[in-house]
Amino acid sequence: MSFALNRRTFLKSASGVLLGLAYLPGSARAGASNAGTVASSASWDDLARSLKGPLLHKDAPDYATIAAPWNLRFAATLPAGIARCVSPEDVRACLHWAQSNEVPLAIRSGGHSYAGFSTTSGLLLDVSLMNEVGDLDASGRVRLSGGARNANVYAALRPLGRAITHGRCKGVGVAGLVLGGGIGFSQRLQGLACDQLVETEIVIASGELLRCNEVDNADLFWACRGGGGGNFGVNTSLTFQTFPVAVVTVFRLVWRSGLDELLPAALALLPTTPDRLGCKLFVEAGKDEQLELVGQLVGTEGELTSLLAPLYRIATPNEQAVRALPYWDSQEFLSEEGPPEYSHERSRYVFRPVPPEGARTVLDFLRRWPTTHDGAQWKIFLAGGAVAAVPTDATAFVHRKALMLSTIDLSWTPEDDAAAVRANQVWLDEFHAAMQPFTSDESFQNFIDEAETNYLRAYYGANLQRLVEIKRKYDPDNLFRFTQSIPLSL
C-alpha cells in the first residue's frame, strides 16, 4: 500500500478493478441503485432522441472513463446507459423515462460518493457537462450550473478576488459538496458552503424545475443546505454569495518524533485558536509515523508562529513549508489531488476537547496497524467559529456545535493481500468503536459510510423528521433512493 498527499495508486486494468473489489465482499455493490427492470433497446433509443446531450452505452469509446466512480470499490457496478445532460430539459427527460420504464437511476456530478451511491446498473444521470460559472453580479453573487466542480470555481473566481468555502480536491462536484454542508479551510471564518448558498434550481421527480430560496420553496431550500445529495431531486444551478479574499498564510508542518506529547497538545490547542485559522491534522499509521498539520491563516507568518508556539516548544518540525500567498495561489499550494482509489473512511463529530487518553487511543491503534505498509491515517478537520454561529435548525446541517470532525481513513490497492485488507478493515472498525468515548454519535453526511448502521440519526440528528416530511412532499414515490437515502417515513 502507498500513501502520500495524492495517496493511492490507480490501476487501470479491468482485472485489477475486480480483484480490488473482491477484498471487501459485498461492498462493491453496497451503494448501487439496482432494483428495477431492463429497458428495451427501443426504449433506450427513445431516451437518446429526447436528449440534447449524448447517451452513452458500454460500446462508447469514453464509457469506461465516465462510468468509473472515484472510489474503485464500487467500480464493478456499471450503468446500462449514461445520460450526459446539458440542460434541465435533459434532466427532466431522464426522470420521466426512468419512471416510465422502471429503470433504476443514480445522479452523478463529481462522482466522489465515498460509499458508491452514485453508481447504478440502470441509468446514470451525469450532469458534469453542465459546468458553467456565471458572471459575478453587483452584490457579489455568482451562479454555478449543477455540474460545476471545484476546478471551475477556482478558475472563475481567481481573477475576481472572490471565493466561497470549497474543498481541496478540484474534481469534487460543488453540488454534492454544498448539499452535504460543504466544509473547507474557510469554514471557521466564513461558514460552510451551504451557508453561502442563496438560491438553487432543482428538478424534482414530477419534472418540475423549482426555484428555491428563503422565499420560494423555502422548505426545500432548507433541505438543500445539509440534507445530503440525491435525496430530493437534481440540482441544476446553485447561486452563492461570495466573499472577498486577499493574502493568506498557508502551511504544511510535519513532525516525525515526539508524537506522544505533540498530539495531545495539538488537540488541546487547535480548538482555542482564532477563527482565522483553518486546518487539518493527520497522523499516519505504519512504521514511519508522523503528525502533519496543513492549513491556512488569514494573517501573517509571524501570527502563525505565535499561535503554534506551544507545539514548536515541544519539537521542531522535521519539514516546514510556510508561505504568504494571494488566496488562489495559496489554494494551489493546499490542493489535494489524487486518482480514483480503493478506500473506506469512517467519521465522527467531536463536541468537546479530546483528552490525553483520547490521543493515546489514537496512537495505540495507529501503532498496531496490522500490516507493514502505509495506507491508513487518523485525521481531524477543525470546526467551530462561523459554523457554530448558525443555529442547528436554521439549515438541514445539524453538526453546528462540533469542535472538530474526526475521521479514520483506510486505503489499499488490488496488489495487496486479501487477508491483510480484511484484517485492516477489522482494525478500522475497532478503532472507530474505541474512539466513541471521545467523539459522538454524529457523522458527516458527505463522508457517507455504508458501514454506519444508524446512519439517518448520525447524519441528520434532530433535523431528520423535517427532512422526511420534505421528502414526502417533493418525492412522494421515492424516485430518488439509494441505500442510505432519506425515507418517506421513519
C-alpha positions as CSV (number, residue, x, y, z in Angstrom):
1,M,0.0,0.0,0.0
2,S,1.2,3.5,-0.7
3,F,0.2,6.8,1.0
4,A,1.1,10.4,0.2
5,L,-1.0,13.5,-0.4
6,N,-2.1,12.0,-3.7
7,R,-2.1,8.8,-1.9
8,R,-3.3,5.8,-3.8
9,T,-2.4,4.0,-6.9
10,F,-4.8,4.0,-9.8
11,L,-4.7,0.6,-11.5
12,K,-6.4,0.9,-14.8
13,S,-6.9,-2.7,-15.9
14,A,-10.4,-4.2,-15.5
15,S,-8.9,-7.3,-13.8
16,G,-7.2,-5.0,-11.3
17,V,-10.5,-3.3,-10.5
18,L,-12.4,-6.5,-10.0
19,L,-9.6,-8.0,-7.8
20,G,-9.6,-5.0,-5.6
21,L,-13.4,-5.1,-5.2
22,A,-13.2,-8.7,-4.1
23,Y,-11.3,-7.7,-0.9
24,L,-14.4,-6.5,0.8
25,P,-17.2,-9.0,-0.1
26,G,-20.5,-7.3,-0.9
27,S,-19.2,-3.8,-0.6
28,A,-18.7,-3.3,-4.3
29,R,-22.5,-3.0,-4.7
30,A,-23.4,-1.5,-1.4
31,G,-24.1,1.9,-2.8
32,A,-25.6,0.9,-6.1
33,S,-29.1,1.6,-7.3
34,N,-30.0,-1.7,-8.9
35,A,-33.7,-2.6,-8.3
36,G,-35.8,-2.3,-11.4
37,T,-36.3,-3.7,-14.9
38,V,-34.2,-3.8,-18.0
39,A,-35.4,-1.4,-20.7
40,S,-35.6,-2.5,-24.3
41,S,-33.3,-1.2,-27.0
42,A,-36.2,0.8,-28.5
43,S,-36.8,2.5,-25.1
44,W,-33.1,3.5,-24.9
45,D,-33.4,4.9,-28.4
46,D,-36.4,6.9,-27.3
47,L,-34.4,8.4,-24.5
48,A,-31.5,9.2,-26.8
49,R,-33.8,11.1,-29.1
50,S,-35.2,13.2,-26.3
51,L,-31.8,14.4,-25.1
52,K,-29.6,17.2,-26.3
53,G,-26.6,15.7,-24.6
54,P,-25.1,12.3,-25.6
55,L,-26.4,8.9,-24.2
56,L,-23.5,6.5,-23.8
57,H,-23.6,2.7,-23.7
58,K,-20.8,0.3,-23.0
59,D,-19.5,0.3,-26.5
60,A,-18.8,4.1,-26.4
61,P,-15.1,5.0,-26.5
62,D,-15.3,7.1,-23.4
63,Y,-17.8,5.0,-21.5
64,A,-15.3,3.3,-19.1
65,T,-13.7,6.6,-18.1
66,I,-17.1,8.3,-17.4
67,A,-18.7,5.3,-15.7
68,A,-15.9,4.8,-13.2
69,P,-16.6,6.2,-9.7
70,W,-13.8,7.8,-7.6
71,N,-14.0,5.0,-5.0
72,L,-13.0,2.0,-7.1
73,R,-14.5,-0.4,-4.5
74,F,-17.8,0.2,-6.4
75,A,-16.4,0.2,-10.0
76,A,-18.0,-3.3,-10.7
77,T,-21.4,-1.7,-10.8
78,L,-21.7,-0.4,-14.3
79,P,-24.7,1.6,-15.8
80,A,-26.6,0.3,-18.7
81,G,-26.6,3.9,-20.0
82,I,-25.0,7.2,-19.1
83,A,-27.1,10.3,-20.0
84,R,-24.7,13.3,-20.2
85,C,-27.2,16.0,-19.5
86,V,-26.6,19.5,-20.8
87,S,-29.8,21.3,-19.6
88,P,-32.7,21.0,-17.1
89,E,-34.8,19.7,-20.0
90,D,-32.4,16.7,-20.4
91,V,-32.7,16.1,-16.7
92,R,-36.5,16.2,-16.9
93,A,-36.4,13.7,-19.8
94,C,-34.3,11.3,-17.9
95,L,-36.5,11.4,-14.8
96,H,-39.6,10.8,-16.9
97,W,-38.0,8.0,-18.9
98,A,-36.6,6.2,-15.8
99,Q,-40.0,6.2,-14.1
100,S,-41.9,5.2,-17.2
101,N,-39.5,2.3,-17.8
102,E,-39.0,1.4,-14.2
103,V,-35.2,1.6,-14.6
104,P,-33.1,2.4,-11.5
105,L,-31.5,5.8,-11.5
106,A,-28.4,7.4,-10.0
107,I,-27.3,11.0,-10.1
108,R,-23.6,12.0,-10.6
109,S,-21.8,15.2,-10.7
110,G,-18.2,14.7,-9.5
111,G,-18.7,11.0,-8.7
112,H,-17.0,11.3,-5.3
113,S,-19.6,9.4,-3.2
114,Y,-17.5,7.7,-0.6
115,A,-19.9,4.8,-0.5
116,G,-20.5,4.5,-4.2
117,F,-24.1,5.9,-4.1
118,S,-23.6,7.5,-7.5
119,T,-23.4,4.1,-9.2
120,T,-26.2,2.1,-10.7
121,S,-26.8,-0.8,-13.1
122,G,-29.6,1.3,-14.7
123,L,-29.4,4.9,-15.9
124,L,-26.6,7.2,-14.7
125,L,-27.8,10.8,-14.9
126,D,-24.5,12.6,-15.3
127,V,-24.6,16.5,-15.0
128,S,-20.8,17.0,-15.3
129,L,-21.2,18.8,-18.7
130,M,-23.4,21.4,-17.0
131,N,-20.3,23.1,-15.5
132,E,-20.7,26.8,-16.4
133,V,-19.9,29.5,-13.8
134,G,-21.8,32.8,-14.5
135,D,-20.6,36.4,-14.1
136,L,-20.4,38.0,-10.7
137,D,-23.3,40.4,-10.0
138,A,-23.1,43.7,-8.3
139,S,-23.8,42.2,-4.9
140,G,-21.0,39.6,-5.2
141,R,-23.3,36.6,-6.1
142,V,-22.3,34.0,-8.6
143,R,-24.4,31.3,-10.3
144,L,-23.0,27.9,-11.0
145,S,-24.5,25.2,-13.1
146,G,-25.2,21.9,-11.3
147,G,-22.2,20.0,-12.7
148,A,-19.6,22.6,-11.8
149,R,-16.6,21.3,-9.9
150,N,-14.1,22.9,-7.6
151,A,-11.8,23.4,-10.6
152,N,-14.4,25.5,-12.3
153,V,-14.9,27.6,-9.2
154,Y,-11.1,28.1,-8.9
155,A,-10.8,29.3,-12.5
156,A,-13.8,31.6,-12.4
157,L,-13.3,33.3,-9.0
158,R,-9.5,33.6,-9.1
159,P,-9.4,36.8,-11.3
160,L,-12.2,38.3,-9.3
161,G,-10.6,38.1,-5.9
162,R,-13.6,36.3,-4.5
163,A,-14.3,32.9,-3.1
164,I,-16.8,30.5,-1.5
165,T,-16.0,27.8,1.1
166,H,-14.6,25.0,-1.0
167,G,-12.7,21.7,-0.8
168,R,-9.1,20.9,-1.7
169,C,-9.8,18.4,-4.5
170,K,-10.5,20.1,-7.8
171,G,-12.5,17.2,-9.2
172,V,-15.2,17.3,-6.5
173,G,-18.6,18.5,-7.6
174,V,-19.8,21.7,-5.9
175,A,-23.4,20.4,-5.8
176,G,-22.5,17.4,-3.8
177,L,-20.3,19.4,-1.6
178,V,-22.9,22.0,-0.7
179,L,-25.8,19.6,-0.4
180,G,-24.0,17.8,2.4
181,G,-22.9,21.1,4.1
182,G,-19.6,21.9,2.4
183,I,-16.5,22.1,4.7
184,G,-13.2,23.8,3.9
185,F,-10.4,25.8,5.4
186,S,-12.5,29.0,5.2
187,Q,-15.4,27.5,7.2
188,R,-14.4,28.8,10.7
189,L,-14.3,32.4,9.4
190,Q,-16.9,32.4,6.6
191,G,-19.2,29.5,7.4
192,L,-20.0,26.3,5.4
193,A,-20.6,26.4,1.7
194,C,-24.3,25.8,2.4
195,D,-24.4,29.0,4.4
196,Q,-23.3,30.9,1.3
197,L,-25.9,29.3,-0.9
198,V,-28.7,31.9,-1.6
199,E,-30.6,30.0,-4.3
200,T,-30.8,26.7,-6.1
201,E,-32.8,25.4,-9.0
202,I,-33.8,21.7,-8.8
203,V,-35.7,19.3,-11.0
204,I,-37.9,17.2,-8.8
205,A,-39.5,13.8,-9.5
206,S,-42.6,15.3,-11.2
207,G,-40.3,17.0,-13.7
208,E,-40.9,20.5,-12.4
209,L,-38.0,22.9,-12.2
210,L,-38.3,24.7,-8.9
211,R,-36.5,27.8,-7.8
212,C,-35.6,27.5,-4.1
213,N,-34.6,30.3,-1.8
214,E,-35.6,31.8,1.5
215,V,-39.0,32.9,0.0
216,D,-39.8,30.4,-2.8
217,N,-40.0,26.7,-1.8
218,A,-38.2,27.7,1.4
219,D,-38.6,24.2,2.9
220,L,-36.8,22.5,0.0
221,F,-34.1,25.2,0.2
222,W,-33.7,24.4,3.8
223,A,-33.2,20.7,3.0
224,C,-30.7,21.5,0.2
225,R,-28.4,23.0,2.8
226,G,-27.1,19.9,4.5
227,G,-29.8,17.3,3.7
228,G,-27.4,15.3,1.5
229,G,-27.1,14.8,-2.2
230,G,-29.5,12.6,-4.3
231,N,-32.5,12.8,-1.9
232,F,-34.9,15.4,-3.3
233,G,-34.1,15.9,-7.0
234,V,-31.4,17.1,-9.4
235,N,-29.9,20.5,-8.6
236,T,-29.2,22.2,-12.0
237,S,-28.0,25.6,-10.6
238,L,-26.6,27.0,-7.4
239,T,-26.2,30.7,-6.6
240,F,-23.7,31.7,-3.9
241,Q,-22.9,34.8,-2.0
242,T,-19.1,35.1,-2.5
243,F,-16.7,36.8,-0.1
244,P,-13.5,38.8,-0.8
245,V,-10.1,37.2,-0.4
246,A,-6.6,38.7,-0.4
247,V,-3.3,37.3,1.0
248,V,-3.3,34.3,3.4
249,T,-0.6,32.3,5.1
250,V,-0.6,28.7,4.2
251,F,1.5,26.0,5.9
252,R,2.5,22.3,5.9
253,L,4.3,21.2,9.0
254,V,5.5,17.6,9.6
255,W,6.8,16.1,12.9
256,R,8.3,12.6,12.9
257,S,9.1,12.4,16.6
258,G,7.6,13.5,19.9
259,L,4.1,12.4,18.9
260,D,3.2,11.2,22.4
261,E,3.5,14.8,23.6
262,L,2.6,16.6,20.4
263,L,-0.7,15.0,19.6
264,P,-2.5,15.8,23.0
265,A,-1.0,19.3,22.9
266,A,-2.3,19.9,19.4
267,L,-5.8,18.5,20.2
268,A,-6.0,20.9,23.2
269,L,-4.6,23.9,21.3
270,L,-6.3,23.9,18.0
271,P,-10.0,24.5,19.1
272,T,-8.8,27.5,21.0
273,T,-7.2,29.3,18.0
274,P,-8.9,32.3,16.3
275,D,-11.5,31.6,13.6
276,R,-9.0,33.0,11.1
277,L,-7.2,29.6,11.3
278,G,-8.4,26.7,9.3
279,C,-6.5,23.4,9.4
280,K,-6.5,19.7,9.1
281,L,-4.3,17.4,11.3
282,F,-3.1,13.9,10.1
283,V,-1.4,11.1,12.0
284,E,-0.3,8.3,9.7
285,A,-0.1,4.6,10.6
286,G,2.9,2.4,9.9
287,K,6.5,2.1,11.0
288,D,7.3,5.7,9.9
289,E,4.7,7.5,12.0
290,Q,4.3,11.2,11.6
291,L,2.0,14.1,12.5
292,E,1.2,16.6,9.8
293,L,-0.6,19.9,10.1
294,V,-1.9,21.6,6.9
295,G,-4.0,24.7,6.6
296,Q,-4.3,28.5,6.2
297,L,-4.4,31.6,8.4
298,V,-5.9,34.9,7.4
299,G,-2.9,36.6,9.0
300,T,0.9,36.8,8.9
301,E,3.6,34.2,9.2
302,G,4.5,35.8,12.5
303,E,1.0,35.3,13.8
304,L,1.0,31.7,12.7
305,T,4.3,31.1,14.6
306,S,2.9,32.7,17.7
307,L,-0.3,30.6,17.5
308,L,1.5,27.3,17.1
309,A,4.3,28.2,19.6
310,P,3.2,25.5,22.1
311,L,3.8,22.9,19.5
312,Y,7.1,24.3,18.4
313,R,8.3,24.3,22.1
314,I,7.7,20.5,22.2
315,A,9.5,19.7,19.0
316,T,10.8,21.5,15.9
317,P,9.0,20.2,12.7
318,N,11.1,17.9,10.5
319,E,9.5,19.6,7.5
320,Q,8.2,23.2,7.3
321,A,6.6,25.0,4.4
322,V,5.1,28.3,5.3
323,R,4.2,30.9,2.7
324,A,2.2,34.1,2.5
325,L,0.4,34.0,-0.9
326,P,-2.5,35.5,-2.7
327,Y,-5.6,33.4,-1.8
328,W,-6.0,31.5,-5.0
329,D,-2.2,30.8,-5.3
330,S,-2.4,29.5,-1.8
331,Q,-5.2,27.1,-2.8
332,E,-2.8,25.6,-5.4
333,F,-0.4,25.0,-2.5
334,L,-3.1,23.3,-0.5
335,S,-4.7,21.4,-3.3
336,E,-5.0,17.6,-2.7
337,E,-5.2,15.7,-5.9
338,G,-5.3,12.0,-6.4
339,P,-6.5,9.4,-8.8
340,P,-9.5,7.1,-8.2
341,E,-8.8,4.8,-5.3
342,Y,-10.0,1.9,-3.2
343,S,-10.8,3.3,0.2
344,H,-13.1,3.3,3.3
345,E,-13.4,6.3,5.6
346,R,-15.4,6.5,8.9
347,S,-16.2,9.7,10.6
348,R,-17.5,11.1,13.9
349,Y,-18.0,14.7,15.1
350,V,-16.3,15.8,18.3
351,F,-18.1,18.2,20.6
352,R,-15.7,18.5,23.5
353,P,-11.9,18.7,23.8
354,V,-10.2,15.3,23.2
355,P,-8.5,14.4,26.5
356,P,-5.0,12.9,26.7
357,E,-6.4,9.4,26.9
358,G,-8.1,10.0,23.5
359,A,-4.8,10.9,22.0
360,R,-3.3,7.8,23.5
361,T,-6.0,5.7,21.9
362,V,-5.3,7.2,18.5
363,L,-1.6,6.5,18.8
364,D,-2.1,3.0,20.2
365,F,-4.3,2.0,17.3
366,L,-2.0,3.6,14.6
367,R,1.0,1.8,16.1
368,R,-0.8,-1.6,15.9
369,W,-1.8,-1.1,12.3
370,P,-1.9,-4.8,11.2
371,T,0.2,-4.6,8.0
372,T,3.7,-3.3,7.4
373,H,2.6,-0.9,4.7
374,D,1.3,2.6,4.8
375,G,-2.3,3.0,3.9
376,A,-4.2,4.4,6.9
377,Q,-4.4,7.6,8.9
378,W,-6.4,9.4,11.6
379,K,-7.2,13.0,10.9
380,I,-9.2,15.9,12.3
381,F,-10.8,18.9,10.5
382,L,-11.0,21.9,12.7
383,A,-14.6,23.2,13.0
384,G,-16.4,25.8,15.2
385,G,-16.4,29.6,14.6
386,A,-18.8,30.8,12.0
387,V,-20.1,27.2,11.5
388,A,-21.3,27.2,15.2
389,A,-22.8,30.7,15.0
390,V,-25.7,29.3,12.9
391,P,-28.5,27.6,14.8
392,T,-28.6,23.8,14.3
393,D,-32.2,24.0,12.9
394,A,-31.5,27.0,10.6
395,T,-30.4,24.6,7.8
396,A,-30.5,20.8,7.5
397,F,-26.8,20.7,8.6
398,V,-27.1,19.6,12.2
399,H,-23.5,19.3,13.4
400,R,-23.1,23.0,14.1
401,K,-21.7,22.9,17.6
402,A,-18.9,20.5,16.9
403,L,-15.3,21.4,17.7
404,M,-13.8,19.0,15.2
405,L,-14.5,16.3,12.7
406,S,-12.6,13.1,13.4
407,T,-12.1,10.5,10.6
408,I,-10.2,7.2,10.1
409,D,-9.1,6.5,6.5
410,L,-8.2,3.2,5.1
411,S,-6.8,2.6,1.6
412,W,-5.5,-0.3,-0.5
413,T,-4.7,-1.5,-4.0
414,P,-5.5,-4.7,-5.9
415,E,-1.9,-5.8,-5.3
416,D,-2.4,-6.1,-1.6
417,D,-3.1,-9.4,0.1
418,A,-6.8,-10.0,0.5
419,A,-6.4,-11.4,4.1
420,A,-4.4,-8.3,5.0
421,V,-7.1,-6.0,3.6
422,R,-9.7,-7.8,5.7
423,A,-7.6,-7.5,8.8
424,N,-7.2,-3.8,8.1
425,Q,-11.0,-3.4,7.8
426,V,-11.4,-5.1,11.2
427,W,-8.8,-2.7,12.6
428,L,-10.7,0.2,11.2
429,D,-14.0,-0.8,12.8
430,E,-12.3,-1.5,16.2
431,F,-10.5,1.9,16.0
432,H,-13.8,3.6,15.2
433,A,-15.5,2.0,18.2
434,A,-12.6,2.7,20.5
435,M,-12.9,6.4,19.7
436,Q,-16.6,6.6,20.7
437,P,-16.0,7.8,24.3
438,F,-14.2,10.8,22.9
439,T,-16.4,11.6,19.9
440,S,-20.2,11.4,19.4
441,D,-22.9,9.5,17.5
442,E,-22.9,12.1,14.7
443,S,-21.2,11.5,11.4
444,F,-20.6,13.7,8.3
445,Q,-23.1,13.0,5.6
446,N,-20.6,14.0,2.9
447,F,-18.2,11.3,4.1
448,I,-21.1,8.9,3.7
449,D,-20.3,5.4,5.1
450,E,-22.2,2.2,4.2
451,A,-21.0,0.7,7.5
452,E,-22.8,3.3,9.5
453,T,-25.8,1.4,11.0
454,N,-27.8,4.3,12.5
455,Y,-27.0,6.5,9.5
456,L,-30.1,8.6,9.5
457,R,-29.6,9.8,13.1
458,A,-25.8,10.1,12.6
459,Y,-26.1,12.3,9.5
460,Y,-29.2,14.4,10.4
461,G,-29.9,14.1,14.1
462,A,-32.8,16.4,15.3
463,N,-33.4,17.6,11.8
464,L,-34.3,14.2,10.4
465,Q,-38.1,14.3,11.0
466,R,-38.4,17.6,9.0
467,L,-36.3,16.1,6.2
468,V,-38.6,13.1,6.0
469,E,-41.6,15.4,5.7
470,I,-39.9,17.4,2.9
471,K,-39.0,14.1,1.2
472,R,-42.7,13.1,1.2
473,K,-43.8,16.4,-0.2
474,Y,-41.4,16.6,-3.1
475,D,-40.6,12.9,-3.9
476,P,-43.8,11.1,-2.8
477,D,-43.0,8.0,-4.9
478,N,-39.4,7.8,-3.6
479,L,-37.8,8.1,-7.1
480,F,-34.5,9.4,-5.6
481,R,-33.5,6.5,-3.4
482,F,-30.3,4.6,-2.5
483,T,-29.1,2.5,0.4
484,Q,-28.9,5.4,2.8
485,S,-31.3,7.9,1.3
486,I,-33.9,9.8,3.4
487,P,-37.0,7.6,3.6
488,L,-40.7,8.6,3.2
489,S,-41.3,7.6,6.8
490,L,-39.5,6.6,9.9
